Amino acid sequence: MSILSENVKKRLEELRTSFTADLPERHRAIVAASELFFAHGEDEKNAWALRNHAHKLAGAAATFGYGDLTRLGKSLEAIVDEVLDEARAPTDDENSEIRRLCAEIEAEIHGIHGD
């Protein structure tokens, strides 16, 4: 097992700080994409946009140790994947679950930022 150099550790911490600072913007992008998904769920482009935002959040959050954000992002991604796999519009229950997940993501971000 290799030990990270001080330069690498410093760079990782800088990236984590930048990611953390960008979390509110990531949340806004997810909310905006989800609104388009709700309004035009039959449009695959909107589904893919929401899925990609959720996927990126989950992956980056995992990298920087934000397990709850990772879980929430993966849950959101899974809902959209199901809709995409079945080539259909989201159900009312799925839309409600997406709204709930967006609210939980927002609450988690507030907790991280100490708001």
C-alpha positions as CSV (number, residue, x, y, z in Angstrom):
1,M,0.0,0.0,0.0
2,S,1.4,3.3,-1.0
3,I,1.4,6.4,1.2
4,L,0.1,9.6,-0.4
5,S,2.6,12.3,-0.6
6,E,1.9,15.6,1.2
7,N,1.4,17.3,-2.2
8,V,-1.3,14.7,-3.2
9,K,-3.0,15.0,0.2
10,K,-3.0,18.8,-0.1
11,R,-4.4,18.6,-3.6
12,L,-7.1,16.2,-2.5
13,E,-8.1,18.5,0.4
14,E,-8.3,21.4,-2.1
15,L,-10.6,19.4,-4.3
16,R,-12.7,18.4,-1.4
17,T,-13.0,22.0,-0.3
18,S,-14.0,23.0,-3.8
19,F,-16.5,20.2,-4.1
20,T,-18.0,21.2,-0.7
21,A,-18.3,24.8,-1.8
22,D,-20.0,23.8,-5.0
23,L,-22.7,21.6,-3.3
24,P,-25.4,24.3,-3.3
25,E,-24.9,24.8,-7.1
26,R,-25.1,21.0,-7.6
27,H,-28.3,20.9,-5.7
28,R,-29.8,23.7,-7.8
29,A,-28.8,21.8,-11.0
30,I,-30.5,18.7,-9.7
31,V,-33.7,20.6,-8.8
32,A,-33.8,22.4,-12.2
33,A,-33.2,19.0,-14.0
34,S,-35.9,17.4,-11.9
35,E,-38.4,20.1,-12.7
36,L,-37.8,19.5,-16.4
37,F,-38.1,15.8,-15.8
38,F,-41.5,16.3,-14.0
39,A,-42.8,18.5,-16.8
40,H,-41.4,16.5,-19.7
41,G,-40.7,13.0,-18.3
42,E,-41.4,11.4,-21.7
43,D,-38.4,13.3,-23.1
44,E,-35.4,11.1,-22.7
45,K,-33.1,14.1,-22.8
46,N,-34.5,15.4,-19.5
47,A,-34.3,12.0,-17.9
48,W,-30.6,11.7,-18.9
49,A,-29.8,15.2,-17.6
50,L,-31.3,14.4,-14.2
51,R,-29.6,11.0,-14.1
52,N,-26.2,12.5,-14.9
53,H,-26.5,15.1,-12.2
54,A,-27.4,12.5,-9.7
55,H,-24.6,10.2,-10.8
56,K,-22.0,12.9,-10.6
57,L,-23.1,13.9,-7.1
58,A,-23.0,10.3,-5.9
59,G,-19.6,9.6,-7.4
60,A,-17.9,12.8,-6.2
61,A,-19.6,12.6,-2.8
62,A,-18.2,9.1,-2.4
63,T,-14.7,10.3,-3.3
64,F,-14.8,13.0,-0.6
65,G,-16.4,10.9,2.1
66,Y,-19.9,12.2,2.1
67,G,-21.7,8.9,2.5
68,D,-25.2,10.2,2.9
69,L,-25.0,12.3,-0.2
70,T,-23.7,9.3,-2.1
71,R,-26.6,7.2,-0.9
72,L,-29.1,9.9,-1.9
73,G,-27.6,10.5,-5.3
74,K,-27.6,6.7,-6.0
75,S,-31.2,6.5,-5.0
76,L,-32.2,9.3,-7.3
77,E,-30.1,7.8,-10.1
78,A,-31.9,4.4,-9.6
79,I,-35.3,5.9,-10.0
80,V,-34.4,7.7,-13.2
81,D,-32.6,4.5,-14.5
82,E,-35.8,2.6,-14.1
83,V,-37.8,5.2,-16.0
84,L,-35.1,5.2,-18.8
85,D,-34.9,1.3,-18.9
86,E,-38.7,1.1,-19.3
87,A,-38.8,4.1,-21.8
88,R,-41.7,5.8,-20.0
89,A,-42.7,8.9,-18.2
90,P,-42.2,8.9,-14.4
91,T,-45.1,7.9,-12.2
92,D,-46.6,10.3,-9.6
93,D,-45.0,8.1,-6.9
94,E,-41.6,8.4,-8.6
95,N,-42.0,12.2,-8.9
96,S,-42.8,12.3,-5.2
97,E,-39.8,10.2,-4.3
98,I,-37.6,12.4,-6.4
99,R,-38.9,15.5,-4.6
100,R,-38.2,13.8,-1.3
101,L,-34.7,12.9,-2.3
102,C,-34.1,16.5,-3.5
103,A,-35.2,17.8,-0.1
104,E,-33.0,15.3,1.7
105,I,-30.0,16.3,-0.5
106,E,-30.7,20.0,0.4
107,A,-30.9,19.2,4.1
108,E,-27.7,17.2,3.9
109,I,-25.9,20.1,2.2
110,H,-27.1,22.5,4.8
111,G,-25.7,20.2,7.5
112,I,-22.4,20.0,5.7
113,H,-22.3,23.8,5.4
114,G,-23.4,24.3,8.9
115,D,-26.5,26.4,7.8
